[in-house]
Amino acid sequence: MDCGTGDSLLESNRELVAVFKKTGLAYEYHELPGAHTWEYWDMRIREMLSVLMTKFAR
């Protein structure tokens, strides 16, 4: 998961991460400066695709 610190969904993402932690679910979470915008998406998509491809290749 990836969320900008200026995103309106930030608190929801943090709540979901807390549930993941509590249940022991494996996850990867990143918070970086930015909001729920195409600019943020463009900045993060390559990194996220790389992570996903690595995880799914296993």
C-alpha positions in Angstrom: 0.0 0.0 0.0 1.1 3.5 -0.7 -0.5 6.8 0.5 0.4 10.4 0.3 0.6 12.3 3.6 -1.7 14.9 2.1 -4.3 12.3 0.9 -7.8 12.5 2.2 -7.6 8.7 2.6 -4.5 8.8 4.8 -6.4 8.1 8.1 -8.3 5.2 6.5 -5.1 3.7 5.2 -3.5 4.0 8.6 -6.6 2.3 10.2 -6.3 -0.6 7.6 -2.6 -1.0 8.4 -3.4 -1.2 12.1 -5.8 -4.1 11.3 -3.1 -5.8 9.2 -0.7 -5.5 12.1 -3.2 -6.8 14.6 -4.1 -9.8 12.5 -0.5 -10.6 11.4 -1.2 -10.1 7.8 1.9 -9.6 5.6 1.9 -6.2 4.0 4.1 -3.3 2.8 3.1 0.3 3.4 4.6 3.6 2.4 3.7 7.2 3.2 5.3 9.9 1.2 4.6 13.6 0.7 1.7 14.1 -1.8 -2.0 13.8 -2.2 -4.6 11.7 -4.1 -3.5 13.1 -7.5 -2.2 11.8 -10.8 1.1 13.5 -10.0 1.5 11.3 -6.9 0.4 8.2 -8.9 2.9 9.0 -11.7 5.7 9.5 -9.1 4.9 6.1 -7.3 3.7 3.7 -10.0 7.1 2.4 -11.1 8.1 1.6 -7.6 4.8 0.0 -6.7 4.8 -2.1 -9.9 8.3 -3.3 -9.2 7.3 -4.4 -5.6 4.2 -6.1 -6.9 6.0 -8.0 -9.7 8.6 -9.2 -7.2 5.9 -10.4 -4.8 3.8 -12.1 -7.4 6.8 -13.8 -9.0 7.3 -15.9 -5.9 
